[in-house]
Amino acid sequence: MSEDQELFDRSLLRRRRARFAGETAEHEFLLSHVAAEIAERIGAILRDFPLALDLGAYHGLLGRAVAALPSVGEMIYAESVPGLAARCPRPAVACDEEMLPFKEMSLSLVVSGLALHRVNDLPGALIQIRRSLRPDGLFMGAALGGRSLQELRQVLIEAEAELHGGASPRVAPFADVREYGALLQRAGFALPVTDAELLTVTYPSPRALMREIRALGGGNVMAARRKAPLPRGTLERAEEIYVARYGTADGRIAASFEIVYLMGWAPHESQQKPLAPGSAARRLADALHTTEHSAGDKASFPAAARPKSKPR
């Protein structure tokens, strides 16, 4: 990807994450939630994973949770910020999520928690993950989805437009669950699955929310950002709007985080294959107790199967 197509300033991202490396453990609520969910899902799979990788490891929270499973052997921690890699268990390696230094077909499991939504070439990163997996190896990750931080995005745009007559992007866009699923397919994963959950988290103030976002590497590092910092008056106005619109009864503010979970397998001949068209033993029309019509005919439905309209 050329520089003029990049969404994120990755060098700035690494510098800012390095600055907050010592605070990551103090702001690990979302990481902890994702780590528990991914570990539970992997624990339900009746398969051994002798060699695993935690990609974009932060301080190793996800990798430690997965490594504690009896089905998982050695865990490698990969983190793009050396200061964070130093806080992970060993073995740990400092590397970019978009340039993996692992041999093809060398890993049996790759996990990633809240790191891949901030790479510029996500299709390329997923392809590298798939190539690093042994046949029938598993990738399972979590990334922020499109509904994340929608409140903060709205109030920042509104405050800047109100005071300056225009707005610069301040919160990065995120893919939605369908787009993540399409990218897994594009990267060549077999049996791809994506699902999402929407979490509502409360904070003492908008400043506390923004502090946590920065500590987790989610500050404004978009390449197209306005280089001047947000003026104090604009920030204060955004906080006023946020509290008025999204304040809770106990004096806190609410923030939305959509977590998209991604799972795919490196292809292997033993995996299930979709049936060939026309190979079904029973017609769908028989199962629905209706009559089969060609595409040009007007279909008639039994009363129980008729589409129902809802009042608007």
Wavefront OBJ file of the C-alpha trace (Angstrom):
o trace
v 0.000 0.000 0.000
v 1.420 3.384 -0.993
v 1.758 6.189 1.542
v -1.036 8.257 -0.008
v -3.424 5.310 0.544
v -2.523 4.685 4.163
v -5.271 5.187 6.702
v -3.047 5.160 9.798
v 0.271 6.803 10.596
v 1.861 3.647 11.974
v 5.041 5.382 13.153
v 2.987 7.828 15.213
v 0.889 4.940 16.520
v 3.985 3.125 17.785
v 5.364 6.265 19.447
v 2.095 6.964 21.250
v 1.653 3.370 22.358
v 5.226 3.384 23.647
v 4.458 6.522 25.657
v 1.566 4.767 27.415
v 3.233 1.344 27.710
v 3.472 1.669 31.478
v -0.268 2.366 31.796
v -1.648 -0.470 29.658
v -2.307 -2.753 32.621
v -4.342 0.037 34.272
v -6.681 0.251 31.269
v -7.116 -3.392 30.326
v -10.878 -3.793 30.797
v -11.577 -4.383 27.095
v -8.447 -6.507 26.672
v -9.467 -8.628 29.645
v -12.970 -9.110 28.253
v -11.636 -10.159 24.854
v -8.996 -12.448 26.394
v -11.603 -14.318 28.440
v -13.928 -14.695 25.444
v -11.254 -15.963 23.047
v -9.787 -18.340 25.636
v -13.247 -19.782 26.302
v -13.868 -20.339 22.594
v -10.522 -22.037 22.025
v -11.000 -24.160 25.136
v -14.210 -25.558 23.616
v -12.343 -26.839 20.532
v -11.225 -30.472 20.813
v -7.831 -29.909 19.273
v -4.268 -29.502 20.508
v -2.255 -26.450 19.487
v 1.450 -27.133 20.141
v 2.787 -23.749 18.984
v 0.740 -20.540 19.242
v 1.234 -16.830 18.559
v -0.320 -13.813 20.289
v -0.160 -11.139 17.566
v -0.336 -7.517 18.696
v 0.085 -8.736 22.247
v 0.083 -5.467 24.251
v 1.521 -6.744 27.581
v 0.563 -10.378 26.935
v -2.845 -10.591 28.614
v -4.548 -12.565 25.825
v -1.584 -14.849 25.245
v -1.346 -15.744 28.924
v -5.055 -16.597 29.080
v -4.829 -18.848 26.020
v -1.512 -20.410 27.081
v -3.156 -21.511 30.328
v -5.446 -23.875 28.378
v -4.403 -27.547 28.535
v -4.734 -27.831 24.744
v -2.182 -25.066 24.047
v 1.573 -25.636 24.158
v 4.207 -22.922 23.711
v 3.034 -19.315 23.218
v 5.039 -16.680 21.313
v 4.228 -13.008 21.925
v 4.570 -10.550 19.021
v 4.226 -6.811 19.632
v 5.204 -3.842 17.442
v 6.263 -1.656 20.405
v 9.487 -2.927 22.057
v 8.490 -1.425 25.409
v 5.315 -3.515 25.419
v 7.053 -6.634 24.099
v 9.413 -6.354 27.090
v 6.390 -6.683 29.410
v 5.253 -9.943 27.791
v 6.310 -13.419 28.898
v 9.091 -15.065 26.906
v 9.566 -15.802 24.090
v 8.583 -12.363 22.805
v 9.471 -10.644 19.551
v 9.090 -7.043 18.402
v 7.561 -7.022 14.917
v 4.937 -5.182 12.918
v 1.559 -6.878 12.537
v 1.829 -6.262 8.795
v 5.263 -7.929 8.407
v 5.357 -11.256 10.220
v 8.796 -12.907 10.595
v 7.464 -16.461 10.887
v 8.002 -19.341 8.495
v 5.119 -20.584 6.417
v 3.151 -23.408 8.040
v 5.062 -23.061 11.328
v 2.241 -22.235 13.785
v -0.784 -24.218 14.883
v -2.696 -21.286 16.417
v -2.688 -17.486 16.014
v -4.719 -15.243 18.320
v -4.996 -11.465 18.217
v -6.874 -9.138 20.545
v -7.785 -5.552 19.558
v -4.763 -4.992 17.317
v -5.691 -5.742 13.706
v -8.245 -2.925 13.269
v -5.351 -0.426 13.263
v -3.245 -1.930 10.446
v -3.224 -0.317 7.021
v -3.188 -3.531 4.995
v -5.578 -5.825 6.820
v -6.053 -8.171 3.830
v -2.273 -8.561 3.594
v -1.944 -9.141 7.344
v -4.617 -11.855 7.264
v -2.910 -13.540 4.313
v 0.369 -13.607 6.241
v -1.403 -15.081 9.274
v -2.977 -17.790 7.117
v 0.364 -18.620 5.491
v 2.069 -18.895 8.874
v -0.438 -21.538 9.997
v 0.034 -25.234 9.475
v -2.712 -26.952 7.465
v -5.823 -27.068 9.662
v -4.294 -24.441 11.988
v -6.625 -21.925 13.614
v -6.786 -18.137 13.628
v -9.015 -16.442 16.187
v -9.015 -12.705 16.754
v -11.037 -9.755 17.963
v -11.144 -6.274 16.464
v -13.194 -3.133 16.952
v -16.263 -2.892 14.733
v -18.028 -0.032 13.022
v -20.301 0.919 15.943
v -17.379 1.492 18.310
v -17.032 4.956 19.885
v -19.968 6.298 17.906
v -20.829 8.726 20.714
v -17.341 10.230 20.856
v -17.152 10.488 17.081
v -20.451 12.380 16.934
v -19.726 14.894 19.687
v -16.238 15.721 18.389
v -17.592 16.363 14.899
v -20.471 18.442 16.261
v -18.287 20.558 18.555
v -15.686 21.259 15.882
v -18.306 22.102 13.266
v -20.108 24.405 15.720
v -16.980 26.366 16.692
v -14.909 26.200 13.502
v -17.385 25.687 10.675
v -15.931 22.312 9.700
v -14.615 19.082 11.154
v -11.548 16.891 10.806
v -11.697 13.121 11.413
v -10.830 12.464 15.052
v -11.990 8.856 15.554
v -10.915 6.189 13.086
v -13.524 4.298 11.067
v -13.764 0.562 11.727
v -14.983 -2.270 9.496
v -18.302 -3.968 10.184
v -18.816 -7.655 10.837
v -19.652 -8.478 7.205
v -16.547 -6.734 5.919
v -14.352 -8.668 8.343
v -15.956 -11.910 7.162
v -15.305 -11.020 3.528
v -11.659 -10.275 4.330
v -11.237 -13.711 5.943
v -12.553 -15.307 2.761
v -10.346 -13.105 0.604
v -7.302 -14.149 2.646
v -7.994 -17.814 1.889
v -9.259 -19.014 5.280
v -11.483 -22.061 5.313
v -14.735 -22.151 7.305
v -14.593 -18.410 8.175
v -16.901 -17.199 10.935
v -17.478 -13.698 12.312
v -19.820 -12.467 15.023
v -20.109 -9.278 17.039
v -21.186 -7.993 20.426
v -21.897 -4.419 21.447
v -20.598 -3.420 24.881
v -21.679 -0.280 26.715
v -18.999 0.869 29.146
v -19.335 3.792 31.554
v -16.574 6.201 32.539
v -16.330 9.010 35.114
v -15.963 11.603 32.335
v -15.213 12.010 28.622
v -11.590 12.780 29.568
v -11.329 9.412 31.338
v -12.671 7.688 28.222
v -10.174 9.463 25.965
v -7.327 8.628 28.347
v -8.186 4.942 28.135
v -8.434 5.089 24.349
v -4.958 6.648 24.130
v -3.512 4.086 26.558
v -4.786 1.295 24.310
v -3.349 2.878 21.177
v -6.656 4.198 19.907
v -5.917 7.915 19.760
v -6.136 9.893 16.539
v -3.322 8.508 14.373
v -5.112 8.752 11.043
v -2.895 9.874 8.203
v -5.544 12.403 7.079
v -5.933 13.961 10.520
v -5.591 17.691 11.100
v -2.066 18.060 12.458
v -2.933 20.830 14.927
v -4.181 19.512 18.296
v -7.814 19.950 19.194
v -8.224 23.413 20.787
v -9.064 23.417 24.488
v -12.346 25.248 23.889
v -13.427 22.691 21.293
v -12.581 19.823 23.615
v -14.521 21.414 26.452
v -17.526 21.954 24.178
v -17.361 18.303 23.069
v -17.337 17.237 26.707
v -20.409 19.373 27.419
v -22.292 17.780 24.528
v -21.190 14.307 25.562
v -22.352 14.700 29.176
v -25.674 16.219 28.122
v -26.418 13.569 25.524
v -24.836 10.391 26.903
v -24.627 11.045 30.633
v -25.945 8.368 32.983
v -28.105 8.760 36.063
v -25.109 8.259 38.369
v -23.118 11.098 36.788
v -20.959 9.003 34.465
v -20.923 8.822 30.644
v -21.570 5.829 28.375
v -19.406 4.654 25.473
v -20.083 1.911 22.919
v -17.531 -0.684 21.829
v -18.436 -3.200 19.145
v -16.185 -6.263 19.365
v -16.025 -8.364 16.209
v -14.697 -11.900 16.657
v -13.024 -13.530 13.666
v -12.250 -17.209 13.199
v -10.827 -19.134 10.267
v -8.834 -22.271 9.554
v -5.852 -22.820 7.301
v -7.187 -25.064 4.515
v -6.808 -28.829 4.881
v -8.262 -31.728 2.903
v -9.962 -33.151 6.014
v -12.203 -30.107 6.462
v -15.879 -30.085 5.573
v -16.693 -28.945 2.057
v -19.923 -27.304 0.870
v -22.219 -29.626 -1.061
v -22.271 -29.270 -4.823
v -25.358 -27.484 -6.238
v -28.156 -29.945 -6.948
v -26.786 -32.676 -4.681
v -29.422 -32.339 -1.940
v -31.411 -35.499 -1.195
v -34.615 -33.560 -0.454
v -36.176 -30.543 -2.096
v -36.547 -27.311 -0.098
v -40.124 -26.981 -1.372
v -41.044 -30.308 0.224
v -39.559 -29.243 3.548
v -41.620 -26.037 3.476
v -44.800 -27.859 2.318
v -45.187 -25.539 -0.640
v -45.019 -25.684 -4.421
v -41.814 -25.134 -6.373
v -41.979 -22.476 -9.094
v -39.517 -21.338 -11.697
v -37.942 -17.897 -11.358
v -40.423 -16.441 -13.833
v -43.557 -17.685 -12.072
v -45.481 -15.953 -9.332
v -44.932 -17.944 -6.150
v -47.825 -18.756 -3.885
v -47.180 -19.350 -0.207
v -49.244 -21.298 2.307
v -50.700 -19.006 4.933
v -48.066 -19.906 7.557
v -45.213 -19.111 5.174
v -46.461 -15.780 3.752
v -44.195 -12.781 4.416
v -45.659 -10.520 7.082
v -45.508 -6.752 6.944
v -44.924 -4.657 10.063
v -46.320 -1.167 10.644
v -43.742 1.584 10.469
l 1 2 3 4 5 6 7 8 9 10 11 12 13 14 15 16 17 18 19 20 21 22 23 24 25 26 27 28 29 30 31 32 33 34 35 36 37 38 39 40 41 42 43 44 45 46 47 48 49 50 51 52 53 54 55 56 57 58 59 60 61 62 63 64 65 66 67 68 69 70 71 72 73 74 75 76 77 78 79 80 81 82 83 84 85 86 87 88 89 90 91 92 93 94 95 96 97 98 99 100 101 102 103 104 105 106 107 108 109 110 111 112 113 114 115 116 117 118 119 120 121 122 123 124 125 126 127 128 129 130 131 132 133 134 135 136 137 138 139 140 141 142 143 144 145 146 147 148 149 150 151 152 153 154 155 156 157 158 159 160 161 162 163 164 165 166 167 168 169 170 171 172 173 174 175 176 177 178 179 180 181 182 183 184 185 186 187 188 189 190 191 192 193 194 195 196 197 198 199 200 201 202 203 204 205 206 207 208 209 210 211 212 213 214 215 216 217 218 219 220 221 222 223 224 225 226 227 228 229 230 231 232 233 234 235 236 237 238 239 240 241 242 243 244 245 246 247 248 249 250 251 252 253 254 255 256 257 258 259 260 261 262 263 264 265 266 267 268 269 270 271 272 273 274 275 276 277 278 279 280 281 282 283 284 285 286 287 288 289 290 291 292 293 294 295 296 297 298 299 300 301 302 303 304 305 306 307 308 309 310 311 312
